[in-house]
Amino acid sequence: MIQQTATLLWNRAVGPDCYRMGLDCPQGYDTAVPGQFVMVQAGPALAPLLRRPFSIFARIGPPDHPAGIELLYKALGQGTRQMAHMAPGDRVDLLGPLGRGFTLDTNARRIYLAAGGMGVAPIHFLAAQLRALGVPASSIHLFLGGRNQADLLCREAFAALGIAVTVSTDDGSDGDQCLITDPLEAAIRTHPPERLYACGPHGMLQCVAGIATRHGIAGELSMETMMACGMGACLGCAVPDADPSAGYRHVCIDGPVFDVRAIEW
């Protein structure tokens, strides 16, 4: 974990109130793994007082020494609205990489990825890393869901990796009108994967965990939750362990990536 001042390289709109922010980090991010996150101080002002957590969307720069990272975020609150108005050359206080990332299975012959809404961020980093490590594009299938067409973020980034994508929306504006877990489970019934990875809203992850358990699929989920510190000090991101005697786990240090059977939903 490193605290450093990064320089903003770009801040591009990719959807309604959604942006991809490129950051040049002096000390690099070559140790970051898919699923890890950073804590960002949105500006020099005291408001908002607390940092905001963001999953790493991509590493940028030479493969042997990535010079920085790219974040995907949605301008919803005060901090992210401030970020949306930042311009190249602005400085960003960054703390990371933090948390536990995905376990990369490069030997799996069939891998399913599931992403809902802003959950595409760690899933994109994961897909890119799997491809960089030699996993064939034909072995990876992404199931991408959203409330509507505007919520289906960064499809072109996945297309550039050459992987197959199945799309669904709640309102039917793109793909099938259903939850993304419907085509995911249908695919698992006919062509079960060796590994399943997912990130998205709590309800989606709960459903994915149930699907994986019913079909005996090995997998990991990246949980989305608010964090005040990112280091386990505030205890604000506690989630119940699947084993009642184990008490609680903390998303920021025990996660955000958990085995599909590790959490009591």
C-alpha positions in Angstrom: 0.0 0.0 0.0 1.3 3.4 -1.1 0.0 6.9 -0.6 1.0 9.1 -3.5 0.0 12.1 -5.5 -1.0 11.0 -9.0 -1.5 13.2 -12.1 -4.7 13.1 -14.0 -4.1 12.1 -17.6 -7.7 12.0 -18.9 -11.3 12.1 -17.6 -13.6 10.8 -20.3 -17.3 10.4 -20.3 -18.4 6.8 -21.2 -22.1 7.0 -20.3 -24.6 9.1 -18.4 -22.6 10.5 -15.5 -20.0 7.8 -15.9 -16.3 8.4 -16.5 -13.0 6.7 -17.1 -10.1 8.5 -15.3 -6.5 7.8 -16.2 -3.9 8.5 -13.5 -0.1 8.7 -13.8 1.3 7.3 -10.6 5.0 8.1 -9.8 5.6 4.8 -8.0 3.7 2.7 -10.5 1.1 0.0 -10.0 2.8 -3.1 -11.3 1.9 -5.0 -8.1 -1.8 -4.4 -8.4 -4.0 -7.4 -9.1 -7.6 -7.6 -10.5 -10.1 -7.0 -7.8 -8.0 -4.6 -5.7 -9.1 -1.0 -5.2 -7.8 2.4 -4.3 -9.0 5.1 -1.9 -9.2 8.5 -3.7 -9.3 12.0 -2.1 -11.4 13.9 -4.6 -9.9 17.3 -4.0 -8.0 19.6 -1.6 -11.1 20.8 0.2 -12.3 19.2 3.5 -15.6 18.3 1.9 -16.0 15.5 1.3 -13.9 14.6 4.3 -13.5 10.9 3.6 -11.8 9.2 0.7 -13.9 7.2 -1.8 -13.1 3.6 -2.9 -12.8 2.6 -6.5 -12.0 -0.7 -8.1 -9.1 -0.6 -10.6 -10.4 -0.8 -14.1 -7.0 -1.2 -15.8 -3.3 -0.7 -15.5 -1.8 1.7 -18.0 1.7 2.0 -19.4 4.4 -0.6 -20.4 3.5 -4.2 -19.2 6.8 -4.5 -17.4 6.3 -1.3 -15.4 2.7 0.1 -15.5 2.9 3.9 -15.0 -0.5 4.2 -13.6 -4.1 3.0 -13.4 -7.5 3.8 -14.9 -10.6 4.1 -12.8 -14.3 3.8 -13.7 -16.7 5.9 -11.7 -20.2 7.4 -11.6 -20.8 11.0 -10.6 -23.4 10.5 -7.9 -22.3 12.2 -4.7 -20.3 15.3 -3.8 -16.9 13.6 -4.2 -17.5 12.0 -7.5 -19.1 15.1 -8.9 -16.0 17.0 -8.0 -14.0 14.3 -9.8 -16.1 14.7 -12.9 -15.0 18.3 -13.2 -11.2 17.6 -12.9 -9.0 18.1 -15.9 -5.7 16.7 -17.2 -2.8 17.9 -15.1 -4.9 18.0 -11.9 -3.5 16.2 -8.9 -5.2 13.3 -7.1 -4.2 11.9 -3.7 -4.3 8.1 -4.0 -4.0 5.3 -1.5 -3.5 1.8 -2.7 -3.5 -0.9 -4.0 -5.8 -2.2 -1.3 -7.7 -5.4 -0.5 -7.6 -9.0 -1.7 -7.9 -9.6 -5.4 -9.1 -12.4 -7.6 -7.4 -15.8 -7.8 -6.4 -16.1 -11.4 -6.9 -19.6 -12.8 -5.0 -19.5 -16.1 -5.5 -23.3 -16.6 -9.3 -23.2 -16.7 -10.7 -24.2 -20.2 -13.9 -22.3 -19.7 -14.3 -19.1 -17.6 -17.5 -17.2 -17.0 -17.5 -13.5 -16.0 -20.6 -11.7 -14.7 -20.8 -8.0 -14.3 -23.7 -5.7 -13.4 -23.6 -1.9 -13.7 -20.4 -0.4 -12.2 -19.2 -4.0 -11.5 -17.6 -4.0 -14.9 -14.5 -2.2 -13.4 -12.8 -5.1 -11.6 -14.2 -7.6 -14.2 -12.5 -5.7 -17.0 -9.2 -5.7 -15.2 -9.6 -9.4 -14.6 -10.4 -10.2 -18.2 -7.5 -8.1 -19.5 -5.1 -9.8 -17.1 -6.3 -13.3 -18.0 -5.7 -12.5 -21.7 -2.3 -11.0 -21.0 -1.4 -14.3 -19.2 -2.2 -16.3 -22.2 -5.8 -17.5 -21.6 -7.5 -17.7 -25.0 -10.3 -15.4 -25.8 -12.4 -18.4 -26.7 -12.2 -19.6 -23.1 -13.8 -16.5 -21.6 -17.4 -15.5 -21.7 -18.8 -12.3 -20.2 -22.4 -11.9 -19.0 -23.1 -8.2 -18.8 -26.3 -6.7 -17.3 -27.8 -3.4 -16.5 -31.1 -1.6 -15.8 -31.1 -0.2 -19.4 -28.8 0.2 -22.4 -27.1 3.2 -20.8 -26.0 1.0 -17.9 -24.1 -1.4 -20.2 -20.7 0.2 -19.7 -17.4 -0.3 -21.6 -18.6 -3.0 -24.0 -16.0 -1.8 -26.5 -13.2 -2.5 -24.0 -14.3 -6.1 -23.6 -14.8 -6.4 -27.4 -11.1 -5.3 -27.8 -10.1 -8.3 -25.7 -11.9 -10.6 -28.2 -14.2 -12.3 -25.6 -17.8 -13.3 -26.2 -20.4 -11.1 -24.5 -24.0 -11.9 -23.6 -26.1 -8.8 -22.7 -29.4 -8.4 -20.9 -31.3 -5.4 -19.5 -34.1 -5.0 -17.0 -36.2 -2.9 -19.5 -35.3 -4.8 -22.7 -33.6 -1.8 -24.3 -30.6 -4.0 -25.2 -30.3 -7.8 -25.3 -32.8 -10.0 -23.6 -35.2 -8.5 -21.1 -34.2 -10.3 -17.9 -31.7 -10.4 -15.1 -28.2 -11.3 -16.2 -28.2 -14.2 -13.9 -30.9 -15.9 -16.1 -28.7 -16.4 -19.2 -25.7 -17.1 -16.8 -27.5 -20.0 -15.2 -28.8 -21.3 -18.5 -25.2 -21.4 -19.8 -24.0 -23.1 -16.7 -26.6 -25.8 -17.1 -25.5 -26.6 -20.6 -21.8 -25.7 -20.6 -20.6 -25.4 -17.0 -17.4 -23.4 -16.5 -14.4 -24.3 -14.4 -14.3 -20.9 -12.9 -16.9 -18.1 -12.3 -16.1 -14.5 -11.4 -18.6 -11.8 -10.7 -19.0 -8.2 -9.5 -22.2 -6.1 -9.2 -25.0 -5.1 -6.9 -25.6 -7.1 -3.7 -28.8 -8.8 -5.1 -27.0 -9.9 -8.2 -24.0 -11.4 -6.2 -26.4 -13.1 -3.8 -28.0 -14.8 -6.8 -24.7 -15.7 -8.5 -23.5 -17.2 -5.2 -26.7 -19.4 -5.1 -26.2 -20.5 -8.7 -22.6 -21.4 -8.1 -23.5 -23.4 -5.0 -26.4 -25.2 -6.7 -24.2 -26.3 -9.7 -21.0 -26.9 -7.8 -19.1 -24.2 -9.6 -15.9 -22.8 -8.2 -15.9 -19.0 -8.1 -15.2 -15.6 -6.5 -17.3 -12.5 -6.1 -16.1 -8.9 -5.7 -18.3 -7.1 -3.3 -19.3 -3.4 -3.7 -19.8 -1.5 -0.5 -19.1 1.9 1.0 -15.8 2.2 2.9 -14.6 5.0 5.2 -10.9 4.0 5.6 -10.1 1.0 3.3 -7.8 -0.5 5.9 -10.0 -2.2 8.5 -9.9 0.5 11.1 -13.4 1.9 11.0 -15.2 -1.6 10.8 -17.9 0.0 8.6 -17.8 -2.6 5.8 -18.4 -5.7 8.0 -20.3 -8.7 6.3 -21.4 -11.9 8.1 -19.2 -15.0 7.5 -21.0 -18.1 6.2 -19.7 -19.8 9.3 -21.8 -18.2 12.2 -19.0 -19.1 14.7 -16.5 -17.0 12.7 -18.4 -13.7 13.2 -17.8 -11.1 10.5 -15.4 -10.3 7.7 -14.4 -6.9 6.5 -14.7 -6.2 2.8 -11.7 -3.8 2.7 -9.1 -6.2 4.1 -10.6 -9.7 3.9 -12.1 -8.8 0.4 -13.4 -7.2 -1.6 -13.0 -10.6 -3.4 -14.5 -13.6 -1.6 -15.1 -17.2 -2.4 -18.7 -17.7 -3.5 -19.3 -19.8 -0.3 -17.6 -17.5 2.2 -20.3 -15.0 2.9 -23.8 -15.3 4.5 -26.1 -13.5 2.2 
